[in-house]
Amino acid sequence: MNTSASAAIESSPEFSEAAFGAPPISDVDFRRFQRWLHEVAGIALADHKKTLLMGRLSKRLGPCGVRGWRDYFELLMDGSRPGELQVAIDLLTTNETYFFREPAHFSFLRDHILNCFDGSGPLRIWSAASSSGEEIYTLAMVLADAIGMGRRWEIFGSDLSTRVLETARRAHYPMTRADKIPPDFLKRFCLKGTGPQAGTFLIDRALRERVSFAQINLNETLPDIGVFDIVFVRNVMIYFDPDTKRQVMARILTKLKPRGYVFVSHSENLHGITDRVDIVKPSMYRLK
């Protein structure tokens, strides 16, 4: 969950709670949302994130026919408005991502892992916090370039938010999202929109057919998704408390093949989280 937009709101000297068009949230009601978000998503929402929560959820009070935060929370809990619980989760767990984020990971994947891929079985990669799909399709471009489409490989993406998964499945992005994609990759693996689709691009069908998506809550028992050679779980662990990090990583490692690789973001590490992996490089690990 990236909070850059909310942080900009919070730091603005013109900011006021009235700007949300909703009443202020009390400490008691905020703590209810804190506990709930931790229970369902493992996310530890800090006390100073009141404005973030209000900014994300205040727009839902009117459509739900409630005037206050307590009424909205009770509506979420009693299920009287089907689907609203998922809407709230989606709004509070939205991730900012982009193509070729933290490029050293993809260079290491290409130069050190894919070079050793013998093609004896399908190479499987799991993007465990895939958000709107940019990481998934970056991986697909790297694999298509490095080992080709004639080899057997597949990529699986999961996220807690159903809304971002729908974006990922469409694989259709504004052209402004393409600035980090190497020009030759953009030409080979992306289709430029014309006419009504001008200003957008679509990931090529051949890559889209190699990826699949499912909603998965890393804070719960994982479904039967098989095992993987490589897992990317980047920019999500930073929002978990230490106990949740240990539980999530323990679950993830059950889905990793022996000597498989785990990538976390450059701002994360697994020190004190698990002793089942060896560090290869900062933010890159291998199962013992």
Secondary structure as UniProt FT lines:
FT   HELIX           4..11
FT   TURN            13..14
FT   HELIX           17..20
FT   HELIX           27..41
FT   HELIX           47..49
FT   HELIX           50..61
FT   TURN            62..65
FT   HELIX           69..78
FT   TURN            82..83
FT   HELIX           84..92
FT   TURN            99..100
FT   HELIX           103..108
FT   HELIX           109..113
FT   HELIX           114..116
FT   STRAND          123..127
FT   TURN            128..129
FT   TURN            131..132
FT   HELIX           134..146
FT   TURN            149..150
FT   STRAND          153..159
FT   HELIX           162..170
FT   STRAND          172..174
FT   HELIX           175..178
FT   TURN            179..180
FT   HELIX           183..189
FT   STRAND          190..192
FT   HELIX           195..197
FT   TURN            198..199
FT   STRAND          200..203
FT   HELIX           205..208
FT   TURN            209..210
FT   STRAND          211..215
FT   TURN            218..219
FT   STRAND          228..232
FT   HELIX           237..239
FT   HELIX           242..253
FT   TURN            254..255
FT   STRAND          256..263
FT   TURN            266..267
FT   TURN            271..273
FT   STRAND          277..281
FT   TURN            282..283
FT   STRAND          284..287
//
